[in-house]
Structure formats: structure tokens, C-alpha cells
Amino acid sequence: MSADQRVELAREYLAGVRRASVDQLPPSVLMRECAELRRQLGVVLAVIDGHACADRPMDISDLDPETGEAYGAELGWDGG
């Protein structure tokens, strides 16, 4: 599985769990979701670490802080 596929799986999982209201879920479900989110975060951070250059920080100025997507990505625009 490629790094991009792992990031996409994490996005899909997050989109799915956002549909449910947290105050309506039983503690057992919340604990499973918490564990899965921690696992997914670890995977995504490992992907980011693998792409970051040691001599310079990763440029994230063109990313939407809410979604992590490039600005204009939903419109098919790549900014270039």
C-alpha cells in the first residue's frame, strides 16, 4: 500500500466517524474510534516524516487547515 493510499484511508475513516454525534455513541464505540484514530494518526505522521526533507521543513502554506487539502482542490484547481 502506498503512502498516498494510507493517507486516503485515514481521510475516509475520519469522514465516516464525523457523521455520528459523539454524545450519542456508547463508551465502547468511542474507545474503539479513539484507538483507530490514534493508529491512523501514527500512519499519517509516518507518511509525512517520509516526505519531509531533513534540511528544510515541509511547506504547508498552500493547505487548507480544516481539510489538509490544497486550496482549490475541490474545484480541480492546482494553483499553478
N, C-alpha and C positions, 0 to 999 in steps of 0.2 A: 504494500500500500504506500503510495507516495505521500509526501508531506502535505501537498495541497488537498489530497483526499482526506487526510486526518483532520485538517482544519475544517473542511466542508462538513464532515461528520459531526464535529463539535458544534458548528453553527446550526445544523439540522436538529441536534439534540436540544440545544438551548431554545430554539424556536418552538419545539414541541412542549417543553416544560413550561414555557411562558404562557401557554394557553390556559393552564389551570391556576386558579386563585389559591395562593399559598394558605390562606386561612381556612380553606375548605378541605385540605388534604390531611389525612391521618399522619401522626408522627412517624410511623414506619415507612411511609412513602417519602416523606420529607428526608428521612435519614438516607434512603437509597438514592434519592436525587442529589443530595449533598455529596455523597461518596462518588457518584458518577461525575458530577461537576468538577470535583477535585481531580479526578483521574483525567478528564478531558482538558482541564487547565494545564496539567502537567504535560500532556501531549502537545498542546499548542505552544507552550513555553519552550519545549524542546525543539519544535519546528522553528520558532523564532530564533533561538540560540544557534541553530544550524545555519541560518541565513545571515546572521549578523556578522559583520567583519570585525576582527579583533582591533583594528586600528581606528575605527570610527563607529559612532552609534548609528543605529538604524533610523532612517529618516521616516517619520510618520506624520509629517506636516500635511500631507495630502489625504489623510484618512479621516473619515467621519468618526468622532469619538463614541457615538452611540452604537454604530454597527460594525466598525472596523473596516468597512468597505471604502474604496476610493471615492472621493466626491464625484458625483455624476455617473457612478457605475450603474445605478438603476435606470439611467437613460441610455446606456450603451456608450457613454462618452468617456474617453480615457484621459481627457485633459490635455492631449497633445495635438 
